[in-house]
Amino acid sequence: MQQSGGSLAQRSTWPWSRRWFAVLALLAVLAGCGGGGVGTSTPTPPPAPPPASAPAPAPGIEKPATRTEAARFLTQATFGPTTADIDRLMQIGYAAWIDEQLALPFGSHRALWEAADAAIRSGATGQIGATAGQAEVIGAFWKQAVTAPDQLRQRVAFAWSQIVVISGQDSAINDQPRAMTAWMDLLGEQGQGSYRTLLESVSRHPLMGRYLSHLRNQRADTRTGRVPDENFAREVMQLFSIGVVRLDESGRPLADATYGPADIAGLARVFTGWSWACPDWPDNNCFANGSAGGLSDPERWFKPMLGYPQYHSAEEKSFLGVTVAPQGLPDPPASLKAALDALAAHPNVGPFIGRQLIQRLVTSNPSPDYVGAVARVFANNGAGVRGDLKAVVKTILMHPEARQVSGHSGKLREPVLRLAAYLRAFGATSESGFWRVGNTDSPTTSLGQTPLRAPSVFNFYRPGYVPPGTRAAAAGLVVPEMQIVHETSTAGYVNAMRDFVGLGVGANAASGKRDLQPNLKAELALADKPAELVARITERLVPGGVPAGFTGIVEQAVASVAIPALNASGSNQKSIDDARRARVNIALLLTLVSPEFIVQK
């Protein structure tokens, strides 16, 4: 991905030196990380802890009262509000909008990747002899995030990708880009279905099998001292279902642990004997290599793994109070069913998974009442069904606490969501059609975060992360996303957004411009009216509004760029256009790096 600062001529459209401007923006961001805002001269007291319960919603409120309220809801439920989304929500109301979104088919990432692969292989892109790879996985994500009509399903799939993690940074799976897009489709299609079904699909997916090493996991062998690999058995409990500490219905920790070493060992036996889908299953070569007699399934990297009895443990398997008796004929599917039924029925799942989904969509510090409401719906959707994830998502977004604004509500917007909101707010398009954003891992020169490229199975950040030495910590609050916020990533974000605003996003396209460009025609038309320009930009990027002090600072910065009058010959038109664009760039960048934008209230 190109991250250069552009040519000298391009840089000249900025009125201030690059270094001074970055420092100004950096100070704004750091002020936000500390809890103050732009223009705050004295510290405010730490926010109060979350209340024990949220107040009841006002009777009869089914639709947003204002467009600001609509935009705030859409910040939680989409990758960023657009005018069309706000219009639709205002028309039909919260519940109907959620139902409408969840009824849409999930926009396939795999289909986009395969279309890009076909175009590249045909030579249409000029990449002779090349094939699609991880760059096209990332491109499929960005196209769906910015343009897909099923925004709620896409946003929830992204949330699941940070709870049930595989990572393209891992050498075991980074050469399987098609399967990575199939993984996203799995999360999108089943992440709003049945939790029990999702858990089984995740457990049997070959990418997860390679990532957490239970694909080709074999039963114990006393002769060699081999024991079953325990990696997935541990993480499926710790991260994907019940967590490490027993919780009450409201997510409050109780005294005892949920599992111990014996549970891990027992569950590890369940995950033996699972390997590739293969035409000659259960042939030994199929188990070892995914092929036999020269035949393999071309979709084996994302078809569910099959159980191979000859490699499955026949021993007793005890875990979480459940025992699978010794099996004379090893039966991998029967063992798996017993294990996943036990996990999905565990009382911890509702509060443990529900709290994380709330954190990813709405607020980092939901009250016990909020978590409890979601956990109760997880336990019973009202029709006697457990684990109905559509009902869970609807409850999360419709709970009265999701509509509140307070000193402890909201969440830090992670870098991927910041860029997505910017691209959606200003109708960005891709010249190539492949959304060539590329790898944005670098915290020094880019976002410090790339979808599906978390550094470990623990995601980019922990759900319970408390930033040390902050007022949030003093108030007993968690700020998960702060785990990837530090001096380097903050400065890197500022400078990356300076480039994105000034030049566009991604690799260079055929025209020589960056592949993704926003539509700024309306903003450029307001360049000679600083107050109106700033109002338009902040309205699109900061649903909750900005303080007057912030608006004044940005208007002053915008007005500092003089727009020359057109001379008689018209020869200075480019200078006029550059000045107008510089004004828009300033208003955009100062908003995009401000605490008001970075914190989702």
C-alpha positions in Angstrom: 0.0 0.0 0.0 1.3 3.4 -0.9 1.8 5.6 2.1 3.9 8.4 0.6 3.2 12.0 1.3 2.7 12.9 -2.4 4.6 15.2 -4.7 5.8 18.6 -3.7 3.1 20.1 -5.8 0.5 18.0 -4.0 1.9 18.9 -0.6 1.7 22.6 -1.5 -2.1 22.5 -1.2 -1.6 22.3 2.6 -1.2 25.8 4.0 0.9 24.9 7.1 4.0 22.8 7.3 3.4 19.1 7.5 5.2 18.8 10.9 3.3 21.6 12.6 -0.1 20.4 11.4 0.6 16.8 12.5 1.6 18.1 15.9 -1.5 20.2 16.3 -3.7 17.2 15.4 -1.7 14.9 17.6 -2.3 17.2 20.6 -6.0 17.0 19.9 -6.0 13.2 19.9 -3.9 13.0 23.0 -6.2 15.4 24.7 -9.1 13.0 23.9 -7.2 10.0 25.2 -6.8 11.8 28.5 -10.5 12.5 28.7 -10.6 16.2 27.8 -11.6 17.7 24.6 -10.2 20.4 22.2 -10.3 23.7 24.0 -10.5 22.1 27.5 -8.2 24.0 29.8 -8.9 22.2 33.1 -9.4 18.5 33.7 -12.9 17.3 34.4 -13.6 14.8 37.2 -13.6 11.1 36.2 -16.9 9.7 34.9 -19.1 7.9 37.4 -19.2 4.2 37.2 -22.1 2.6 35.2 -25.4 2.6 37.1 -26.8 -0.6 38.5 -29.7 -0.4 36.1 -30.7 1.7 33.2 -33.9 3.8 33.3 -36.9 2.6 31.4 -37.3 4.0 27.9 -39.8 6.8 27.3 -43.1 5.3 26.3 -44.0 5.4 22.6 -40.4 6.1 21.3 -40.1 3.9 18.2 -38.4 6.3 15.9 -35.5 8.7 16.3 -36.7 12.1 17.5 -33.9 13.9 15.4 -31.5 13.1 12.6 -28.7 13.3 15.2 -30.3 10.5 17.2 -30.7 8.5 14.0 -27.0 9.0 13.1 -25.9 8.0 16.5 -27.8 4.7 16.3 -26.4 4.1 12.9 -22.9 4.6 14.2 -23.5 1.6 16.4 -25.3 -0.5 13.8 -23.4 0.2 10.6 -19.9 1.1 9.5 -21.0 4.7 9.5 -24.2 6.7 8.9 -25.1 8.0 5.4 -27.9 10.4 4.4 -29.8 7.5 2.8 -29.5 5.4 6.0 -30.7 8.2 8.2 -33.7 8.9 5.9 -34.7 5.2 6.0 -34.4 5.0 9.8 -36.4 8.1 10.3 -39.1 6.7 8.1 -39.5 3.2 9.5 -38.1 3.4 13.1 -35.5 1.4 15.0 -37.2 -2.1 15.2 -38.3 -2.2 11.6 -34.9 -1.0 10.4 -33.2 -3.8 12.4 -35.6 -6.4 11.1 -35.2 -5.1 7.5 -31.4 -5.3 7.8 -31.4 -8.8 9.3 -33.6 -10.1 6.6 -31.2 -9.1 3.9 -28.8 -11.8 2.5 -25.2 -11.4 3.6 -23.1 -9.7 1.0 -20.5 -12.4 0.2 -16.8 -11.7 0.7 -15.8 -14.8 -1.1 -17.8 -13.8 -4.3 -15.9 -10.5 -4.4 -12.5 -12.3 -3.9 -13.3 -14.8 -6.7 -14.3 -12.0 -9.1 -11.1 -10.2 -8.4 -9.1 -13.5 -8.8 -10.8 -14.1 -12.2 -10.0 -10.5 -13.4 -6.4 -10.8 -12.3 -5.9 -14.2 -13.9 -7.4 -13.0 -17.2 -4.8 -10.2 -17.3 -7.5 -7.5 -17.2 -5.7 -5.8 -14.4 -2.2 -5.9 -16.0 -0.8 -8.2 -13.4 0.4 -11.0 -15.7 0.7 -14.4 -14.1 -0.7 -13.1 -10.8 -3.6 -14.4 -8.7 -5.7 -12.8 -6.0 -4.2 -12.9 -2.5 -4.6 -11.3 0.9 -4.8 -7.9 -0.6 -8.1 -8.9 -2.3 -9.4 -10.4 1.0 -8.9 -6.9 2.5 -10.4 -5.3 -0.5 -13.5 -7.5 -0.2 -13.9 -6.4 3.4 -13.6 -2.7 2.5 -16.1 -2.9 -0.4 -18.7 -4.5 1.8 -18.0 -2.2 4.8 -18.4 0.9 2.6 -21.0 -0.1 0.1 -23.0 -3.2 1.2 -26.7 -2.6 1.8 -26.7 -5.2 4.6 -24.7 -2.9 6.9 -25.9 -4.4 10.2 -25.0 -7.9 9.1 -21.6 -6.8 7.9 -20.9 -4.8 11.1 -21.9 -7.8 13.3 -19.7 -10.1 11.2 -16.8 -7.8 11.9 -17.6 -7.9 15.6 -17.6 -11.7 15.5 -14.2 -11.7 13.6 -12.8 -10.1 16.8 -14.4 -12.6 19.2 -13.8 -15.8 17.2 -10.4 -14.9 15.8 -8.3 -16.3 12.9 -5.5 -14.1 11.6 -3.9 -13.6 8.2 -0.7 -12.8 10.1 -0.3 -16.5 11.0 1.9 -18.5 8.6 -0.4 -21.5 9.0 -3.3 -19.8 7.1 -2.0 -16.7 5.4 -1.6 -18.5 2.0 -5.4 -19.4 1.9 -7.0 -16.1 1.0 -10.1 -17.7 -0.6 -10.8 -19.6 2.6 -10.4 -16.4 4.6 -13.2 -14.8 2.7 -15.3 -17.9 3.2 -14.6 -17.5 6.9 -16.0 -14.0 6.8 -19.1 -15.4 5.0 -19.5 -18.0 7.7 -19.5 -15.3 10.4 -21.9 -13.1 8.4 -24.4 -15.9 7.6 -24.3 -17.7 11.0 -23.3 -14.9 13.3 -27.0 -13.8 13.3 -28.4 -17.3 13.4 -28.0 -20.0 16.1 -25.0 -19.7 18.4 -24.9 -23.5 18.7 -24.6 -23.8 14.9 -22.0 -21.1 14.7 -20.0 -22.8 17.4 -19.9 -26.1 15.5 -19.1 -24.4 12.2 -16.2 -22.5 13.9 -15.0 -25.7 15.5 -15.0 -27.7 12.2 -13.6 -25.0 10.0 -10.2 -26.0 8.5 -8.8 -22.5 8.9 -9.6 -22.6 12.6 -8.2 -26.2 12.7 -4.9 -25.0 11.3 -4.8 -21.7 13.3 -5.4 -23.4 16.7 -3.9 -26.8 15.7 -6.7 -29.3 16.1 -6.8 -30.2 12.4 -5.0 -33.6 12.2 -5.0 -33.8 16.0 -4.5 -37.4 17.1 -5.5 -39.5 20.1 -3.0 -40.3 22.8 -0.3 -42.9 22.2 1.3 -44.3 25.3 4.2 -45.8 23.3 5.4 -42.5 22.0 4.1 -40.3 24.9 1.9 -38.4 22.4 -1.1 -36.6 24.0 -3.8 -34.7 22.2 -3.1 -31.1 21.3 -5.0 -28.9 23.9 -4.8 -25.5 22.1 -8.3 -25.4 20.6 -9.9 -27.1 23.7 -8.6 -24.2 25.8 -9.5 -21.4 23.5 -13.0 -22.6 22.6 -13.8 -22.2 26.4 -11.6 -19.2 27.3 -12.5 -17.0 24.3 -15.4 -18.4 22.2 -18.0 -19.5 24.8 -17.7 -19.3 28.6 -14.6 -17.4 29.7 -12.4 -18.3 32.6 -14.5 -17.1 35.5 -18.1 -18.1 36.4 -20.5 -15.2 35.9 -23.9 -14.4 37.1 -26.7 -13.5 34.6 -25.6 -9.9 34.6 -22.0 -10.6 33.8 -20.7 -10.0 37.3 -17.8 -12.4 38.2 -18.4 -15.0 40.9 -15.7 -16.7 42.9 -14.9 -19.8 41.0 -13.3 -20.7 37.7 -15.3 -22.1 34.8 -12.9 -24.9 34.0 -9.6 -26.4 35.0 -6.8 -28.5 33.5 -8.9 -31.7 33.7 -11.6 -30.1 31.6 -9.1 -29.0 29.0 -7.6 -32.5 28.8 -11.0 -34.1 28.5 -12.2 -31.6 25.8 -8.9 -32.0 23.9 -9.8 -35.7 23.4 -13.0 -34.6 21.7 -11.0 -32.6 19.1 -9.0 -35.6 18.0 -9.5 -37.3 14.6 -10.7 -34.2 12.8 -9.2 -33.4 9.4 -9.9 -32.5 5.8 -13.1 -33.1 3.8 -11.8 -35.5 1.2 -13.3 -37.7 -1.6 -11.7 -40.9 -0.1 -12.6 -40.2 3.6 -11.7 -41.8 6.0 -8.5 -42.9 4.1 -5.3 -42.3 6.2 -3.8 -40.1 3.4 -7.0 -38.0 3.4 -6.4 -37.4 7.1 -2.8 -36.5 6.7 -2.8 -34.6 3.4 -6.3 -33.9 2.4 -5.9 -36.1 -0.7 -5.7 -39.8 -1.7 -4.8 -41.3 -5.0 -4.2 -37.9 -6.4 -7.7 -36.7 -5.6 -8.6 -33.9 -3.2 -11.6 -31.6 -2.7 -10.8 -28.1 -4.1 -12.9 -26.6 -1.4 -11.3 -28.5 1.5 -9.9 -25.3 3.1 -13.4 -24.2 4.0 -15.6 -27.3 3.9 -16.3 -28.6 7.4 -13.7 -31.0 8.7 -14.7 -34.6 8.9 -14.2 -37.0 11.8 -11.7 -39.9 11.2 -12.5 -42.7 13.7 -9.1 -44.3 13.6 -7.5 -41.1 14.9 -10.2 -40.2 17.5 -9.7 -40.9 21.2 -11.7 -43.9 22.5 -11.0 -42.9 26.1 -13.5 -41.4 28.5 -13.9 -37.7 28.0 -14.9 -35.7 31.0 -15.4 -31.9 30.9 -17.7 -29.3 32.4 -19.6 -31.9 34.3 -20.3 -34.0 31.2 -18.8 -37.4 30.5 -18.6 -39.2 27.2 -18.2 -42.9 28.0 -15.3 -44.9 26.5 -16.2 -45.8 22.9 -15.5 -49.2 21.5 -15.8 -47.8 18.1 -14.5 -44.2 18.3 -17.3 -41.8 17.2 -16.0 -38.2 16.6 -19.4 -36.7 15.7 -21.0 -38.1 18.9 -18.2 -36.7 21.1 -18.3 -33.3 19.4 -22.1 -33.1 19.8 -21.8 -33.8 23.5 -19.1 -31.2 23.9 -20.7 -28.4 21.9 -24.1 -29.0 23.5 -22.5 -28.6 26.9 -20.7 -25.4 25.9 -23.7 -23.8 24.3 -25.9 -24.7 27.3 -23.5 -23.2 29.8 -25.0 -20.3 31.8 -21.9 -18.2 31.2 -22.3 -18.0 27.4 -25.1 -15.4 27.4 -23.4 -12.8 29.6 -19.9 -13.6 28.3 -20.6 -13.3 24.6 -23.4 -10.8 25.0 -21.1 -8.3 26.8 -18.5 -8.6 24.1 -21.1 -7.9 21.4 -22.3 -4.9 23.3 -18.7 -3.7 23.5 -18.1 -4.1 19.8 -21.3 -2.3 18.8 -22.4 0.2 21.5 -20.4 0.8 24.7 -17.3 -0.5 26.4 -18.9 -0.5 29.9 -22.4 -1.8 29.8 -24.2 -1.9 33.1 -25.2 -5.2 34.7 -28.8 -4.5 33.7 -27.8 -4.2 30.1 -25.7 -7.4 30.1 -28.5 -9.2 32.0 -31.2 -8.2 29.5 -29.1 -9.5 26.6 -28.2 -12.7 28.5 -31.9 -13.4 29.2 -32.7 -13.0 25.5 -29.8 -15.3 24.7 -31.3 -17.9 27.1 -34.8 -17.5 25.6 -35.8 -15.4 22.7 -39.4 -15.3 23.8 -40.3 -18.4 21.9 -38.2 -20.9 23.9 -35.2 -20.8 21.7 -31.7 -20.5 23.2 -28.9 -18.8 21.4 -30.9 -16.8 18.8 -28.3 -14.3 17.7 -30.7 -12.1 15.7 -32.7 -11.6 18.9 -29.5 -10.9 20.8 -28.4 -8.2 18.3 -31.8 -6.6 18.3 -31.8 -6.5 22.1 -28.4 -4.9 22.2 -29.4 -2.1 19.8 -32.9 -1.5 21.2 -31.9 -1.5 24.9 -32.5 1.9 26.5 -28.9 2.2 27.6 -27.8 2.1 24.0 -29.7 5.4 23.5 -28.2 7.1 26.5 -25.3 9.6 26.5 -23.3 10.0 29.7 -19.8 10.3 31.0 -19.3 6.5 30.8 -21.3 5.6 27.7 -19.9 4.9 24.3 -16.5 3.5 23.2 -13.3 4.4 21.6 -13.7 4.0 17.8 -11.0 1.6 16.5 -9.0 2.7 13.4 -10.8 0.4 11.0 -14.2 1.9 12.0 -12.8 5.5 11.8 -11.7 5.0 8.2 -14.9 3.2 7.3 -17.0 6.0 8.7 -15.1 8.6 6.7 -15.4 6.7 3.4 -19.1 6.1 3.9 -19.8 9.7 5.0 -18.4 11.0 1.8 -19.5 8.3 -0.7 -16.0 7.0 -1.5 -15.6 4.9 -4.7 -12.9 2.6 -6.0 -11.4 3.3 -9.4 -10.3 -0.3 -9.9 -13.5 -1.7 -8.4 -11.3 -3.9 -6.1 -11.0 -1.5 -3.2 -7.3 -1.7 -3.0 -6.8 -0.4 0.5 -4.2 -3.0 1.2 -2.4 -3.8 4.4 -2.8 -1.2 7.1 -1.0 -3.0 9.9 1.7 -0.4 10.5 1.1 1.8 13.6 3.8 4.1 12.4 2.6 4.9 8.9 -1.0 3.6 8.7 -3.9 2.6 10.9 -2.2 0.1 13.1 -5.0 -2.4 12.3 -6.1 -4.5 9.3 -9.3 -6.5 9.2 -8.6 -10.3 9.8 -5.0 -9.6 10.8 -5.1 -9.5 14.5 -1.7 -10.2 16.2 -3.1 -13.3 18.0 -6.2 -15.2 18.9 -6.8 -12.6 21.6 -7.7 -10.1 18.9 -6.2 -6.6 18.6 -7.1 -5.8 22.2 -8.7 -7.6 25.2 -12.3 -6.9 26.2 -11.3 -6.2 29.8 -8.3 -4.0 29.0 -7.8 -1.1 31.5 -5.4 1.6 30.3 -3.0 2.2 33.2 -2.6 5.6 34.7 -5.8 7.0 33.2 -9.0 8.5 34.6 -10.8 5.5 33.1 -8.7 3.2 35.3 -9.4 5.4 38.3 -13.1 5.2 37.6 -13.0 1.4 37.2 -13.8 1.5 33.5 -12.3 -0.6 30.7 -11.3 0.9 27.3 -10.4 -2.1 25.2 -9.3 -0.2 22.1 -6.8 1.8 24.1 -4.6 -1.3 24.0 -3.5 -0.3 20.5 -3.3 3.4 21.3 0.1 4.8 22.1 2.4 7.6 21.0 3.4 5.8 17.8 0.0 4.7 16.7 -1.5 8.1 17.5 1.0 9.9 15.4 0.8 7.2 12.7 -3.0 7.6 12.5 -2.8 11.4 12.2 -0.2 11.2 9.4 -2.1 8.4 7.6 -5.3 10.4 7.7 -3.4 13.4 6.4 -2.4 11.4 3.4 -5.8 9.8 3.0 -7.6 13.1 3.1 -5.1 14.8 0.7 -4.5 12.1 -1.8 -7.1 9.3 -1.4 -6.8 5.8 0.1 -4.9 2.7 -1.1 -2.6 1.8 -3.9 -2.4 3.9 -7.0 -4.9 3.1 -9.7 -4.6 3.3 -13.5 -5.2 7.1 -13.4 -2.2 7.5 -11.1 -4.5 8.6 -8.2 -5.1 6.6 -5.1 -7.7 3.9 -5.8 -10.3 5.2 -3.3 -11.5 8.7 -3.6 -14.3 10.5 -1.6 -16.9 12.6 -3.3 -16.3 16.1 -1.9 -18.2 18.2 -4.5 -20.6 19.6 -2.0 -17.8 20.4 0.5 -15.8 22.2 -2.2 -18.8 24.3 -3.1 -18.8 25.6 0.5 -15.1 26.3 0.7 -15.6 30.0 0.8 -18.0 29.7 3.7 -16.0 28.3 6.6 -18.8 28.0 9.1 -21.1 26.2 6.7 -18.2 23.9 5.5 -17.3 22.9 9.1 -21.0 22.4 10.0 -21.5 20.1 7.0 -18.4 18.0 7.7 -19.0 17.7 11.5 -22.7 16.8 10.8 -21.5 13.8 8.8 -18.7 12.6 11.0 -19.8 13.4 14.5 -23.4 12.4 15.1 -23.4 13.7 18.7 -22.3 17.2 17.6 -19.2 19.1 18.5 -18.6 21.8 21.1 -18.6 25.5 20.0 -14.9 25.7 21.0 -14.0 23.0 18.5 -16.0 24.6 15.7 -14.3 27.9 16.3 -10.8 26.4 16.1 -11.6 24.6 12.8 -13.3 27.6 11.3 -10.3 29.7 12.1 -7.9 27.2 10.6 -10.1 27.0 7.4 -10.3 30.7 7.1 -6.5 31.1 7.4 -6.2 29.8 3.8 -6.8 32.7 1.5 -8.7 31.9 -1.7 -7.3 34.2 -4.5 -9.6 36.1 -6.8 -9.7 34.9 -10.4 -7.5 37.1 -12.5 -8.5 38.6 -15.9 -6.9 35.8 -17.9 -8.1 33.0 -15.7 -4.6 31.7 -15.4 -4.7 31.3 -11.6 -7.7 28.9 -11.6 -5.6 26.0 -10.3 -4.4 28.1 -7.4 -8.0 28.9 -6.6 -8.9 25.2 -6.8 -5.9 24.2 -4.6 -6.9 26.7 -2.0 -10.5 25.5 -1.9 -9.4 21.9 -1.6 -6.9 22.9 1.2 -9.8 24.4 3.2 -11.8 21.2 2.8 -8.8 19.1 3.8 -8.2 21.1 6.9 -11.8 20.8 8.1 -11.8 17.1 7.3 -8.5 16.3 9.0 -9.0 18.3 12.2 -12.4 16.6 12.6 -11.1 13.1 11.8 -8.3 13.3 14.4 -10.5 15.0 17.1 -11.7 13.2 20.2 -15.2 14.1 19.2 -14.9 11.8 16.2 -12.6 9.2 17.7 -14.9 8.5 20.7 -18.2 6.9 19.7 -20.8 8.3 22.1 
